[in-house]
Amino acid sequence: MANAPVQRMSQLMAKTLRDDPADAEVLSHKLLVRAGYVRRTAAGIWSWLPLGKKVLANVERIVREEMDAIGGQEVSLPALLPREPYEVTGRWDEYGQELFRLKDRKGGDYLLGPTHEEIFTLLVKDQCTSYKDLPVILYQIQSKFRDEARPRAGILRGREFLMKDSYSFDLEDEGLAKSYALHRQAYQRIFDRLGLDYRICAATAGAMGGSKSEEFLAPAEAGEDTFADCPNCDFAANTEAITYELKPVDGSDVPALEEIPTPDTPTIETLAASLGVPASATLKNLLVKVGGEIVAVGVPGDREVDLGKLEEHFAPAGVEMVTEADFAGRPDLVRGYVGPQGLGDKVKYLADPRVAPGTAWITGANKEHTHARNVVAGRDFEVDEYVDVVVVRDGDPCPKCGTGLKLDRAIEIGHIFQLGRKYADALKLDVLGQNGKPVRVTMGSYGVGVSRAVAALAEQHADEHGLVWPKEVAPADVHVVAAGKALQTELALDVAERLRAAGLRVLVDDRAGVSPGVKFTDAELIGVPQILVAGRRSAEGVLELKDRRTGEREELSVEDATNRLSA
């Protein structure tokens, strides 16, 4: 990028806006549009203007450099993909409505790639035949497509987005662990260089499959993920990945189950108020349908079921709420008064680990206007399967040290998975081993949201005046502003050329007929790290240097300014 031509704002396609876009909800959306970095093309589809493309390219460059540093080899695979490999792995159906599906003129089924595990697996199957060809790390930086139901938040949740996806291929699990560690370290270097505040959090594998999985989350109000951070130890996890140990208690001294009349108490709140007990003493039983079958899920009455966790547990099967029609067809299930002790083998019963063996509850008696007390898990009912499905709350104990957790919102900027042999098994990826026999390859999958990283940076690096880019990703190193008069413009262009010759990337505001106030406002909105103003002392050859982040100002000669900025 050194010695790139000076970018003159009189020629730059970037119109700034004074007001926020009407549909903008989050800071990054407002600022990136107002500062002339992006423009909306359609719902969830964005065009990158020259300034935005420079920032995006800088993020790409950093990602590429760090991937190359761990031995990654860059390729470019198509975004338009055939149906067959995704059908073999089951993801043609698993992705559901998020998948962009289309047919060619001959009626063949295709998709726009949401992620490329299948295609990379087939590429390696074609190219690598011997153990001597492995290990290998391949990556690409490419547009991905997901048909979001509610695209919003600007480039944070789009239907087309730029992602770096890489894949490791190893002969054995130890090799996979090494490749995973290499990516983890590379991601730390990437996000450190980008200037992002981030956390590495335990995560679920989701539709990707595999075993170990971690997310890189950038704390921000606009974030769609909720993560838990322990203030006392190094524990951090997406709330969907937090699980608690099952701890049975001694319930031998609990009195026998007793049914009690509880008229007009169909909710936990009305029941707790009627009996004068805390909601935590009651057992809430949520009924859902999985694959057409009714399943009950038991959690303490003061907790809510995390439907995301529940869907994750049953994936790829869908989870639906029961309806009036479902109750009408099952007279044994009494709406508002369901208790696990009456379900038997007619309904599968899942429970949160807090409903441990020996714990006693007040719950439905499976009769209208009737509840039961002293209902003991393991004595009066059996749990078919324990699954941690409650919504995690601020102050819940850390699974590692017991300290109250702190919850925060964050943007997912990276995700790494140890896939293992899920895709290799489905697509029969083998190489010839040292002993002459086929060896099934093990895989890792690793993603960085390149365009999302730009949004995360805009969320974390801004103030009341506009964007404040870190140096490595900024569209220029210096924004030279000519206050307006001919002499000031002449000086601004001269110093801009000197800075360019010194190897800096320079943006110069040489626009005629634009007031100094508008130029200064635009400079702060655009957010280049250093602003150099040719103003009232231009005749003396004196410039004002302003640090965009700190606001510190000082007057310098042209020579001193050039030396300072190029140092």
N, C-alpha and C positions, 0 to 999 in steps of 0.2 A: 504493500500500500504506500510505501515511501515514494515521494516525488509524484504523487498523483496530482493532476491539474487542480488548481484552486477552483472550488465550486462557488459560483457567483449566484446570489439569491435573485438577482435580476433575471437569471436564466433558469432558475430552479422551479420544477413543477411541484410546488408544495404550498398550498394556500392554508394559512392558519385561520382558526375560527375563534371568535371571542366567547361564544356560548357553547355549553355542552350539547352534544347531540340529544335529541328528544328521547331516543330509545336507550341511552346509555345509563347503566345501573352501577357500574363499578369504575374505580379510578382509572385503571389502565385503558378501558374502552374510551372514556372521556378524553384523556390526555393524548393518546395515540392518534385519535381522529382530529382533535383540535390542533395538534402540533404538525399535522400534515404527514404522518407516517403511514397511515392506512386509510382505505375507504371501503365502505360496504358495497358489495356487488349484488348479493342476495342474502337471505337469511342463513347465517352460519358460513358465508363465503366471502372472503376478503381479498382485496387487491393491495399489494404492497407498493407504495410510492417510493421515489428515489431515496429519501432519507430512511424510510423504514427498511428498504432493501439493504442499505448499508449496515444497519444494526443487525438484521437477520444474517447477513453474510459474515459479520464478525462473530456471531454466536456459532455459526457453522464452522468457521475457521478454527476456533478454539476446540470445538468438539472433534474436528478432523485431526488436529495436531495431537490431541491426547489419545485418540484411538490408534493413530499410527504409532504412537510411542509404546503401546503395549503389543505391537505386532499385528494390529488389525489391517486387513486388506480391503480396500474400498471397491465395491461393485455397484452397478445400477441395474436393478431388476424392474420389470414392467409393473405399472399400477393396475393395468387391466389384466385380470387373471382368470384362468379357466375354473369351472366349478369342480371338476373331478377331484383334485387333491384335497379340497376343503370338505368334500363329501366323505372322502375316505377317513378323515380325522373327526368327522361329526360336526365340524364348526360351520358348515353351510346352514345347518338348522340351529345350532347353539347360539349363534350371533343374533338370530331372530330378525326383528325389523331394523336393527342398526346396520345391517349389511345392505349396501347398494348392489342390487342385482339387475342384470340387463341381458338381453338376447341380441345376438348378431343377426344378420339378414338371413342366415340359414337356420335360425332357431336354436343355435347353441347357447348354453347358459354361461354367463361370465359374471364376475364381480369386480368392484373397485376395492383394491386391497386395504383392509383395516390394519393388517399386520402380516408378516411374510414368513412365518415359521415353515409352512408347508413348502413354499417355493425354494427357500434356502436349503431345506432338507433334500429336495429333489436335485438341486444344483450340485450339492456335495455328493449325492449318490451317483451322479453322472461323472463328476470330475475326480473323485477320490476313491480309489479301489483297494489300496493297501494301507497297512498300519503305518507305512513310511510317509504317507500323505498327511498324517495327523500328528499333533493337534493343529487346528486351523481356526482363526477368528476372521469372520467376514462381516462387513457392515456396509450400510448405505445411508444416505441422507435424502429422503424422498417424501413426497406428499402422500398422506394416508386419507382414507375416507370412511366416515361413519355417519349414518343418517340419524343424527340426534333428534329426538322428539321435540326438544325445546332448546334450539341453539340460542345462546345468550352470552352476555359478558364479553362481547367483542371477540377477539381472537382466542380468548380462554376456552371457549366451548364452541368450536366451529364444526362444520361438517366436512371441511377439508383443512388439513393442518400439516405442518412440516415436522417430521420426526427422524431422528437417527435410530435405526434399529440394527443391532448386531447380534451375531449368533456364534457360539463356540461349539466346536465338535471335538470330542475327546474319546479315547479308547476306554477309559475307566473313570470311576467316580472320583478318584483322587485328582485326576486331570481336570475334571469339571470343577472341583472345589478351587483349584488353582486359577482356572480361567475366570471363575466367579470373583475371586479375590482381586484379580487384575482389573476387572471391570469396576469393582467397588472402589478401588483406589483411583482409577482413572476418572470416575465420576466425581470423587471428592476434589480432584485437581481441576476438573472442568468447572464445577460450581464455585470453587474458590476463585478461580480466575475471572469468572463472570461477575463476581462480587455479590453473589446471592447469599442471604442468610437461609440456612436449610437444616433439616433434621433427617437422620437416617432412621427409618421406622420399620419395624416388623410389619409384614403385610400378608394378605391372603393372595393366593395364586389366581383366583378368578377363572375366566374362560381360557386363560393361558395354560393352566394345568401345571404340574410339577410339584416340587417339594419346597425347598427354601425360597423365600421371596422377601425382598426389602424395597421400600419406597424411599425416594428422596423428596421431601416435602418442604416447600418454601412458605413459612408462615405469612399469611395475608388475610385481611378481612374478606376479600373476594373469593377465598378458597372454597372449593366444594368438598374437600375432605376434612374430616375432624380427626385430629390425632391427640393422643395422650402423652404427656411429658412428665416424668417424675422429677420433682425438684431436689430429690435426695440421692438418686443414683442415676445410672446411665440408661435406664429403661425409657424407650420411646416406641410407640406403635400406633398404627392406624387403629381407630376404635373397633373396626370390623375384625381385627386380628387379635384382640385381647381376649384371653381365656383365663378362667379361674379353676384352681384345683378343686376336685370334689373332696369334701371333708365330712365324712359321716359323723353323726353324733349319737349319744346314748339316749334313745327314746323309750327305754323300758319302763320308766315310771310315769309315762303319760297315760291319763285315764282312758277308758274305752271311748270309742267314737260315739258321739251323741248328736242326734238330729234336733234342730231347734227351728221353730217357726220364725220366719223373717219376711213378713209381708212387705211388698213394695220396696224391695232392695235388689234390683237387677244389676246394679253397678257396684264396683268396689267402694266408691265414695259413700253411697247410701248404706251399704252394709257396714262399713267401719263406723259411720256415724251412729247407726242404730244400735250396734253392740258396744260402742265406746272403746274400740280397740284401734290401734294404728293400722294403716293400710298394709304395713309390712307383715302383719300377723295373718293376712289373708293370702289365699292362693288363687291367682288369676289364671284362667284356662282359655286360651285363644284357639278357636277352631279355624283351620284352613284346609284347602283342598290341594293335594299334590298328585298329579297324574289322575285326577278324577276321584281319588280316595280321600276321605276326611281324616285329618291328623289333628290331634290336640297338642298344644304347647303350654306347659305350665311354668309360670314365673311368679315371684313374690308380687303381691298386689300393689306395692308402691313402685314397681318397675314397669317399663314399657318394652314390648318385643321389638327388637331391631329387625325389620323386615329384610334389610339388606343381608344381614347375617343368615337369616332363615333361607333366603333365596340362594345364597352362596352354598349352604349346606346341602340343599336339594338339587342344585344345578347338575345337569342341564334341564331337569324337570322344572316346569313352571309352578309357582305358588299363587293360589287365588284365595280370596276371602270367601267364607261360606255365605250363602244367600238365604233369604226367606224360603225359597223353594227347597233348598237343601234341608232346612229344619223341618219343613212340611213332610219331606220324605223320610225323615228319621225321628219318629215320635219318642225314641229313647233319649234323644238329645234335647234338653229343655233350655231354651235360650235364657241366658242370665243366671242359670242355676246348675251349670255343668260342674261335676266333680270327678276327679280321676278314679275314685273308688268304685264308681259304677260303670266304668267303660269296659272293663274286662278285655277280651281279645277282639272286641268289635271295632275299636278305634285305637290306632297306634298312639302311644303317649310319649312325647318328648318332654324333657324338663331341663331347666337351667340348673347348673351345679349347686346353686343356693338352695334348691329343693333336694337336699342331700338325704340319704337314708337316716332315719331317726328324727328328722325335723317334723314338727307338728303344725298343722294349719287349720284355718277356718276356710271352708270352700263350699261349693254348691253340693246339694244332696241329690241332684238329679230329679228333683220334684219342684213343682211350682211353689214359690214363696217359702222355700225351705233351704236352709244351709246345714252344714255339719261342722262340729268343732272336734278337736283332738283327732284330726285325720293325719295319721303318721305315715310318712314315706317309708316303704319297705315292709310296713305292717298291714296297713289298710289298702295300699295300692302299690303297684310296681311300675317303675319307669323303664320303658323299652330302650330309651337311648338318652344320654345326657349330652346336651349341646348348649354352649354358651351363646345365648341369643338375646340377652337384655341390652338395652341402650346404655352405654357407659356414661356415667355422670361425673361431673367435677367432684373431686374429693373421694372417689372410689379408691380402695387401696391398691397400691402398686403391686402387681403380681410378683415382683422381684424382692421388694423390701418392705412393703406394707404402708409406705407413706402415701398420703392423699395425692392423687393424680391431678394435674392441671390440664384442662382441655383447651385446644386452640384450633382455629381454622387454618387451612393451608392449601397451597396449589401443588398438585403432583407435577414434578418436573423431571423425574426419572424413576425407572422401575427395573429391577434386576431379578431374574428367575433362574433357579436351577430346574430346568425342565426334565432332566433325566432322559428316559427313553420313550416318552409318550409318543412323540412324532416319529422317532426312528422306528418304533414298533409298528405304527400305523402304515408307514411308507416303506418299511423293510430296508432301512439304511444299515447296511453291513459293509465292512471292509475285511480283507484277508489279513488274519493275524499272523504273528511270528511263527506259529506252529502250523500254518497253512490252512487253518480252519476259520470260518466266518466269525467276526466279532461285531456285536451290535453296538453302534455308536451312541454315546450319551451327549446331551445337548444343554446349552444355556441360551437364554434369550434376554436381551438387555436393550432398554429403550430410553432415549432422552427426547423430551418434547422441545424441539428447537423453537418453534413459534410460541409455544407456551412459556418458554424461558424468557422471551421478550416481554410478554405480558407480566410475568412474575417480577421482572426487573422494574417495569414501569410501576407496579404496585408498591414495591419496596423502596424505590429510589425516586421519590417525588416530594415536592413541598407545595405550599399554597400557590406558588407561582408557576409551577409546571414540572417537567421532567428533569432529573438530575442523573445523567448516565454515568456509570463507572467508565474509566478511561478506555479499557480494552474493548468495550462494545459500542461506545459512542460513535455517531456518524462522522465526527471530525474531532481533532484534538483541540482546535482553537476556533472560536467564532469571532471573527473580526467585524466590528460594527462601525460603519461610517455614519457619523451623526447627521450628515445631510448636505453640507456645503461642498462646493467643488474641491476646495483644498483638503477637506477632511476625507473625501472619497479618494482623492489622489494618494494621500498618505496611507489610507486603509489598503488600497490595492498594492501599494509598494511594499508595505510590511507583510501583507499576505503572501506576496511572491517570495520575499526573503524567508518566511517561515516554511513555505513549500520547499524551497531549495535546501533548507536545513533538515528536510525529511518528515515534516509534519503534515498531517491532513488538515486542510484549511477550508472553512466555510466563511465567505465574506458577504456581509449585507451591504451591497452597493446600490440598492434600489433608489431610484430617483422619485421624488414626489411623495415619499413616505416619511411621516414625522419621526423625529428621534424617539419619542415616547413609544410609538408602535414598534419601532425596531428593537428597543430595549425590552419591551414586553415579549416580543417574539423570541428574542435570544434566551430569555429565561424559560419560556414555554418549551422551546426545542431542546434545551438541556445539555448543550455541549459543555464539557468540564471547565474550560477556560474561556472567558469573554474578554476581548481586547477592544477597547473603544478609542476611535480617533475622534476626539471631541473638541472642547473649548481651547485646549492648548496645542492643537495640531500645528499651528504656525511655528511653535517652538520645537516641534518634533517630539512632543511628550504625549504619551498614551496612558490610558487608565486600564489596568489589568484587574479583573474581578474573578475570584474563584467562585464558580457556580454553587458548589456545595456549602462552603463556609460563609460566603458573602463578603469575605475579606477583599479590600481594594487597596491598590497602591499605584502611584504614578511612576512610569519608567520611560526612559528614552527608547527610541527604536532599537538601538543596539542592545541595550540591557534587556528589553522585552524579548528580543530574538534569542539572546543567550539563555535567558531564564527558561523560556518555553521549550527550547531545543536541548536543554541539558539532560 
